[in-house]
């Protein structure tokens, strides 16, 4: 639950419970400090998770080969091969087969929407990382 959304209501409650304006202001300030501390703790935890993921990404990137390095290159090559087959090589194969005068065999259909979705995710993540590097944030 996001406790920061309760702060305005708690501030009004403090105004009613504490008749002294100085005491109410001090209590509100303490409430804001507690909320900020919670947000900073969550931000720190998120940052630590991201640092761990960056270490994993770095280990993948330093594998020494474009063909080795984990699941990202594998998925990239798989998506690239599937799209190359569906958009280029299958068309050439079908055309060449038809030119021989034979009936074109039924070829399996790839789910290109899912492949493109996966590829867009991989490229999007890479693009965000590049943008961070260009801004000096990474």
C-alpha positions as CSV (number, residue, x, y, z in Angstrom):
1,X,0.0,0.0,0.0
2,X,1.2,3.5,-0.8
3,X,1.2,5.3,2.5
4,X,2.1,8.6,0.9
5,X,-1.5,8.9,-0.4
6,X,-2.7,9.0,3.2
7,X,-0.6,12.0,4.2
8,X,-3.1,14.7,3.4
9,X,-5.8,13.0,5.4
10,X,-3.5,12.4,8.3
11,X,-2.5,16.0,8.2
12,X,-6.1,17.1,8.6
13,X,-6.5,14.6,11.4
14,X,-3.4,16.0,13.1
15,X,-4.9,19.5,12.8
16,X,-8.0,18.3,14.7
17,X,-6.2,16.3,17.3
18,X,-3.5,18.8,18.1
19,X,-4.9,22.2,18.8
20,X,-1.5,23.9,19.0
21,X,-0.5,24.9,15.4
22,X,3.2,24.5,16.2
23,X,2.7,20.9,17.5
24,X,0.5,20.0,14.5
25,X,3.2,21.4,12.1
26,X,5.9,19.4,13.9
27,X,3.8,16.3,13.7
28,X,3.2,16.8,10.0
29,X,6.9,17.4,9.4
30,X,7.7,14.1,11.2
31,X,5.0,12.3,9.1
32,X,6.6,13.6,5.9
33,X,10.0,12.6,7.0
34,X,8.8,9.1,7.7
35,X,7.1,8.9,4.3
36,X,10.2,10.2,2.6
37,X,12.4,7.6,4.4
38,X,10.1,4.8,3.2
39,X,10.3,6.1,-0.3
40,X,14.0,6.4,-0.2
41,X,14.3,2.9,1.3
42,X,12.2,1.5,-1.6
43,X,14.2,3.5,-4.1
44,X,17.5,2.1,-2.6
45,X,16.1,-1.5,-2.8
46,X,15.1,-1.0,-6.4
47,X,18.5,0.4,-7.2
48,X,20.3,-2.6,-5.7
49,X,18.1,-4.9,-7.8
50,X,19.0,-3.0,-10.9
51,X,22.7,-3.1,-10.0
52,X,22.5,-6.9,-9.7
53,X,20.8,-7.1,-13.1
54,X,23.5,-4.9,-14.7
55,X,26.2,-7.2,-13.3
56,X,24.4,-10.1,-15.0
57,X,24.1,-8.2,-18.2
58,X,27.8,-7.3,-18.1
59,X,28.8,-10.9,-17.6
60,X,26.6,-11.9,-20.6
61,X,28.2,-9.1,-22.7
62,X,31.7,-10.1,-21.9
63,X,31.3,-13.7,-23.1
64,X,33.7,-13.1,-26.0
65,X,31.5,-14.3,-28.8
66,X,28.4,-13.2,-30.5
67,X,27.1,-16.8,-30.5
68,X,27.8,-17.4,-26.8
69,X,26.7,-15.2,-24.1
70,X,23.4,-16.5,-22.8
71,X,19.8,-16.2,-23.7
72,X,19.7,-12.7,-25.2
73,X,21.9,-13.5,-28.2
74,X,20.1,-16.9,-28.6
75,X,16.8,-15.1,-28.8
76,X,18.1,-12.4,-31.0
77,X,19.5,-15.0,-33.5
78,X,16.4,-17.1,-33.3
79,X,14.1,-14.1,-34.0
80,X,16.4,-12.9,-36.8
81,X,16.5,-16.4,-38.4
82,X,12.7,-16.7,-38.2
83,X,12.1,-13.3,-39.7
84,X,14.7,-13.9,-42.5
85,X,13.0,-17.3,-43.3
86,X,9.5,-15.8,-43.3
87,X,10.2,-12.6,-45.2
88,X,13.0,-13.5,-47.5
89,X,14.1,-17.2,-47.9
90,X,10.6,-18.7,-47.8
91,X,9.5,-16.4,-50.7
92,X,12.6,-17.3,-52.7
93,X,12.0,-21.0,-52.0
94,X,8.4,-20.9,-53.0
95,X,9.2,-18.9,-56.2
96,X,12.0,-21.2,-57.2
97,X,9.9,-24.3,-56.5
98,X,7.0,-22.9,-58.5
99,X,9.4,-22.2,-61.4
100,X,10.3,-25.9,-61.6
101,X,6.7,-26.6,-62.4
102,X,6.0,-28.6,-59.3
103,X,3.2,-28.0,-56.8
104,X,4.5,-25.9,-54.0
105,X,4.6,-27.8,-50.7
106,X,2.7,-26.5,-47.7
107,X,5.2,-24.9,-45.5
108,X,4.8,-24.4,-41.7
109,X,3.4,-21.0,-40.6
110,X,5.4,-19.1,-38.1
111,X,3.7,-16.9,-35.5
112,X,5.3,-13.7,-36.7
113,X,3.4,-11.5,-34.3
114,X,4.9,-13.3,-31.3
115,X,8.3,-13.3,-32.8
116,X,8.1,-9.6,-33.5
117,X,6.8,-8.9,-30.0
118,X,9.8,-10.7,-28.5
119,X,12.2,-9.0,-30.8
120,X,10.7,-5.6,-30.0
121,X,11.2,-6.3,-26.3
122,X,14.8,-7.3,-26.8
123,X,15.5,-4.2,-29.0
124,X,13.6,-1.9,-26.7
125,X,15.6,-3.0,-23.7
126,X,18.8,-2.5,-25.7
127,X,17.7,0.9,-26.9
128,X,16.9,2.0,-23.3
129,X,20.3,0.9,-22.2
130,X,22.0,2.8,-25.1
131,X,20.0,5.9,-24.3
132,X,21.2,5.6,-20.7
133,X,24.8,5.4,-21.8
134,X,24.4,8.4,-24.1
135,X,22.9,10.4,-21.2
136,X,25.8,9.3,-19.0
137,X,23.4,7.6,-16.6
138,X,24.8,4.1,-17.1
